[in-house]
């Protein structure tokens, strides 16, 4: 089955035409336009992107989520209702309130989801990117205005080709070029976002490829600029290997000046982790996430639940439906998303999400060279309920619960965003000292 799936995904990438490759001319033109704008930038400490008008992102059609869109066009204003599933299997509507702030806006970059043929997606959002944005980012709309650009990401086709034994060496240049195009789009969209949100703080949200691109944005764009550093509230970027020092002042870390968030009121900081089931066999073999290559470093793991409420209990919002491509690569027992083992019983849930209150636990663990969020679920009273979280790839590829990194602690992350937004606003008002 795995071989069939890889073939299905690899075939489009293997047939890439030269015109499918990222255009270095287009990237150069975009970089040149950025450089010309920056040459006219404001004085230090002022918004460097005030008045910036992107060729692509000044138009609402190149955003999945934008406050200027009609409600029906804004993916992040989709239904976020959830059903609470008790340990006995009883279903009740989940009533959870989140505090919303106008002082801070959120900028979300979705993970690898496009099945487009070729190395890069185009500016036309497909069903996969829309679905994953609903699953990951829509709940943040309860806390802040969410901006989510459509970007020409590196595709699942290229990723699948890169996973084929013996092919990685040949795909490496194409992968680098594909990421260059994706990153250029994210920078361009971010400039438009900051320009539109003069003097508002911002929270960065991403996952997987999105997190990797935001890591680079923090290091190369935000950290060197006084205005951006001051208005950077926090980054919630799970699903990427963020390197932090094991020993103070030693090792090549992912950031120069951005620490891990250690309390719910910390700002100018980052939350990152990779989640695995506590007993995942890949943790003793070759995990893909939760690991780093640089000496004297380990992967960052911040448990958002402990920041918000000091608990190891995760307040998850798990999707009742996955994008089609994810259903292909999940373990068969996980593909029918829902709290019941029998997919037919899951049909009784009429909300896009479900929760398992009090049953999911998470703890940052260092084991076998990996540093990760170890996730477990209490044994239910009702044997018809799942006792493992759905979200693992079949084939034991070392990805753990990568697909649900955000969902496994989603309500905790949104609550954290509201706390951090308040802390940032208070620091600006002089009620507390900024870090």
N, C-alpha and C positions, 0 to 999 in steps of 0.2 A: 504493500500500500504506500509506504514512504517513497519507494522508488517511482511509483506511478505519479505521485504528487509532485516530486521534484522534476520529473520529466515534463509534466504539464506546465509547471512554472518556468522551467529553464528554457523550453523551446522558444518562447517569444524572445527571451534575452539572447539566445544563441543566434537568432535570425536578425539581430539589430543591424539596421542600415547605418551608413556613415552619418546620414542626416539625423538619426536618432540620438547621436552623441551630443553632449553639451556643446554649445557654440562658444568657443573661446572668444570670438569676436563680440558676441552679445555680452559675455561676462566682462570683457574689457570695457565695452561701452558703458555698462552699468556701473562698473567701478570708477570709470572716469567721471561720470555724472555725480557720483557720490563725492569724489575728491574735489570737484569744482564747487559743490555746495559747501563742503567743509572748509574750503579756503575762504569762504565768506561768512564763516560761522560767527556766532555771538561771542561776546567777551567771556572769559573764564567764569564759571558759575552760573551762566545763563543758558537757557534751553538751546542746545546746538542745532536742533532741527525745527525751530520755529519758522514757519513759512515753507517748509519742505513740501514738495508735491511730487509724489512718486508717479512714474509713468503707468504703473500697474495698480498700485494700492490706493490711489486717490479715487478709484471707482469701487462702489460697493459690491459689484459682481465678483470681485477677486477676494472676497472675504466670505468665510463660512459663517462667522459671527461678527457683527458690528452693530453698535447701538443705533446707527443711522438707518439700518435696514427695517423694512416692514416685519412685523412679528413672524409672519409665515415664512419669510426668507431667512430668518436668523436661526441657525441650527441650535444655538445655545439656549434658545427660548423654547425648546421642546419639552415634552412631558418628563418630569423627574419624580413623579410619585413612586412610592415604594410600599411593598407589603411586608409586614413583619411576620416571620414564620417561627412559631414557638417550638420548643423542644418536643412537644407532643404532636406537632404537625398542624396546629391551629393557625389559621390565617387571619390577620387583622390589619387594617390600614395603618400605616406608620405615619404618625404626626410629629414632624421634626421642624423646628423653626431655626433659621439662621439669620444673623444680623447682617444687614446690607450697608455698605458705605459708599459715599460719593467721592471721598477724598482719594481713593485708589482705584485704578483700572487694572485688569488682568490681560496678559498677552499669552496666548496658548499656541503651541506648535505640536501638531499631532504626530504620532509615530509612523513607522513604515506601514503603509496600508494599501497603497495603490498597486493595482494589478496591470497597469498600463504596459503595453509592449515597449521595450526599449529601456535605456538606463534611467531616464527621468520621466516623471509624469508631466502633464501640461497644466494649464490653468483651469481646466474643466474638472470640477469636483466629481468624483465617482461615488457609487453607493458605499464603497468601503470607507472612504475618508469621512463622508457624512455620518455614517453609523458610528465610527470610532470616536468622532468628536461629540456626538450625543452621549455616548457611554462615559467618556472621560471628562468632558469640559462643561456640560450643561449644568451640573449641580453647582459649579462655581458661580453661575449667574445669580444664585441666591445671595452671594456675598459681594459681587462687584460686576461692573460692565466688562464682559468678556469680548476680546478681539481675537479672532482666529483666522489668519490669512491662508488662502489656498496657495501652496508653494510647489515648485517643481522638484519634488522630493526624489531621492534615490528609491527605485521601485522594488517591490517584492520579486519581480522577475530577475533583476540584477542580484539581489540578495540570494535567491535560490541558486543561481549560477555560481555564485561565490562559495556556496556550501558544497559543491560537487568536488569530491577528491581529485586532486591533480589539476583543477581548473583555476583555483584561487590566484596562482601566480599570473595567469593571463588576464584575469579580470581586475587586478589591483589598479592599474592606471584608469580604467573606466570607472571604477568605484570612486577614486579620488576626484575625477572630473565631475562625476554625478553629485558628489557632496559639495563640490565648489559651487555648482549651480544652485543647489538647495540652500546653501548658506548665504549666497548673494541675495536670494529672494527674501530670506528671513531678515537679513540686515535692512533691506529696502523697506519691507513691511514694518519693521520696528521703528525706523526713522519716521515713517508716516504716522505711526501710532503715537510716538512721543510728541511729534509736532502737533497732533490733534488734541493732545491731553496736556496742555501747557500747565506746569506746576502741580499736576497730580502725581502721586506716587504710583509705582507699578509693581505688580507681582508677576513673575515669569512662571508659566506652567508648561510642562512638557512630559514626554515619555519616549524612551528608546531613541530613535533617530531625532525626534524633537528635542529630547533632553541633551543629546550630544551637540546639536547645533546651538542650543541655548548656553551650554557650557562655554563654547567658543565665543559666543556673544558677550558673556560676562567678562571673560578674560581679556578679549581684544578690543571691545567697544566700551563696555560699561566701566570697568575698573579704572581705565586711564582718564576718564572724564569726570570732572568735579560735579557738574550738574547731574549727570546720570547716576553717579555713585550716591549722591544725596537722595535722589528720588527712587532709587532701587530699594524696594521694601524687603523682598525675599524672593527666592526661587524654590519652587516645588518641582523637582525634576528627577523622579524615580526612574528606574530602568536603564541607568547608564552607570558605567564604572568610574566614579569620581574618586580620584586618588587624594588621600590625606596622609599626613605624616604619622608614622608610628612613633618616631622620635622627634621631639621639637627641633625645628630648623634644619631638618635633614630630609632629603628626598625631593623628587620633582613632582609637586602637587598640581592638581588641576587648576587651582586659583592662586593668585598672588596675595590678595587682601580679603578674600571672602571666606569667613569661617562657617562652620556648621552651626545651625540653630540649636541652642541648648535649652531654651525656655520658650514658652508660647509668646512672650513679649519681646523676644529678640528680633531685631531688624537688620537689614543689610547682610543677610545670611542665607544659607542654603539647606534645604531638606532633600535628602536623597537616600535611596535604599533599593535593593533588589530582593524580591520575596521568593522564598522556597518553602515547600511543605517541610515540616520539621524532620521527617524521615525520608526525604528525597534521596535515593541512592546516588544520584549524580554528584552530591556534595562530597562524596568520598572518591570521586573519579575526576571529572573535568568540567566543573561548572563554567558556564559562559559568562555569567554575571556575578557580581560580588567579589571580583578579583582585579588586581592591578599588576602591571609589569615593572614599574619603577621600583628600585631598591628602597628599603626603609619606608614603604607606604602600604596602606591597606585601603580597601574600598570603603567609602563613607556609608554608614548606616545610621539613620536617624528615625526613630519610631515616632511618628506624629501623634499617636495616641498618648504616649507618655508626656509629650510636651503639653498637650491640651488638658489632660485630666490625671496625669500621673499613673495611668493604668496600662496594663498589657492587653486589655480587651480592645479589640479593633472594631470600630463602627463602620462596617463595610456596606457598600451599596453595590450589589452584584447584579449584572444584567440578566434579564430573562431571555435575551436573544443576542447572538453574536453576529457580526458581519459574515457573509457567506464564506469568504476565504478562511476565516478563523475556524469556522465549523469543519472545514476540510482538514486542518492541521491539528485540531485538538484530539485528545484521546477519545475514542468512541463513547466512553461513559461520561465525558465532559461536554460533548458536542451539543446535547440537548440541555441547554442551560436552564437551571432551576434547582430548587432545594430538594426535590424528590428524585429518587432513583428511577422511577417510572415517568417517562416523558409525558404521558397522558395526564398524570396528576398535576404536572406543572401548568397545564392549560387552564387550570382554575385561577391562576394568578393573572389578573388583568392590568397590572402595572408594569412599566418598563424595568423596574428594579425590585429586588427583594433584599431583606436584611435578616440576619440571624442573631438577634440581640443577645449579648452576653456569652455567645458560644465560640467566638473566634478570638484567638490570642496571638500576639506577636511579640517577639523578643529579638533584639540584635545579638547575633552569635558569631563568634570567630571559630572556624573549624576547617581544618585541612587546607589552609591558605586562603579561604574565602571569608568574607565578612558580610553578613546578609541578615534579612529579617526572616526569622524562622517562624512560620505560621502553623498553627494547629487549630483543630476544631473539636469541641467537646462531643462525646458520643451522645447521640440523641436518644430520647425516650422512645420515639417512634422509629421502628426499624425501616420504615419506608423512606426516611430522610437520608440524605447523603452524610457520610462521615469523612469525606475528603472534599476540599474545595475544587470546583471545576475551574480549569484554566491552564492545565498542563499539556504540553505537546506530547504526541505519541512518539515513540522511538527513543525516549530518554536522551535528548540531545543536550542536556545541561542547562536548559532555559528556565527551569523551575516554574513558578507561577507568573512568568513575565507578562503574559497577556492581561493579568488583572492586578498588576502592581499598584495602579491608582485605586481601583475599585475596592481592594481589600482594606483600605483605610480611608475611603473617600470622604465620608462625613467628618472624620477627624481632620483631614486636610482642609476642608472648607471652613470648619470652625477655626482652625489655625490661621487661615487667611484673614478672617475677620479680626482676630486678636492682633495679628501683626499690623493690619491696616490701622487699627485704633492706636497701637503703640507708635506707629509712624506719624499719624496725625497729631498725637500728643507731643511728640518730639518737635514737630514743626511749630506748634503753638506755644512752645516754651514750658510745657507742663512737666517735661522730663528731658533729661539730657540724651541726645542721640548718641549711639555708639560710635 
